[in-house]
Amino acid sequence: MERRKGSKEMERFSLDSSVVVKWFSEEEDTDKALEIRDAFVEGRIELIVTPLLFYEVVNALRYKPDFDLDKLERAIDALFKLHIKVAGFDEMTMKKSAEIAFNAGVTIYDAIPVAVAEMENAVCITADERTQYSKLRRRYPIVLLKDVAFFR
């Protein structure tokens, strides 16, 4: 499923892996995660991720009971065929992630998509309410997947 490109300026979102896992696994709020993916494919929004997201998603899917190697490889193929913009993983991104992690009391892993959102003038979408969203929502550009309702 390849993305159609639009010409007007679109809303930009950085995704946490907790959202992207739902593209391949039936879970709570999978329907909302798929709305985001579909909005991207239709060229209505821009998505930005880091290389780390790919590893996190594949690792999470690897431990899903209904995933075998064949299903995991098909998910990897589908993920790469989307051609999502991959933000640079550089010193500046790491320093911004570290700053956010220390300021909000979260892991570097949880801070990375938020740092990308700040640096790319975007909003981070996460499904991780307990550890990521609750600690970051007051100071950083982050929204909870279950509250996203503007893609239809």
Secondary structure, 3 states (H helix, E strand, C coil): CCCCCCCCCCEEEEECHHHHHHHCCCCCCHHHHHHHHHHHHCCCEEEEECHHHHHHHHHHHHCCCCCCHHHHHHHHHHHHHCCCEECCCCHHHHHHHHHHHHHHCCCHHHHHHHHHHHHCCCEEEECCHHHHHHHHCCCCCEEEHHHCCCCC
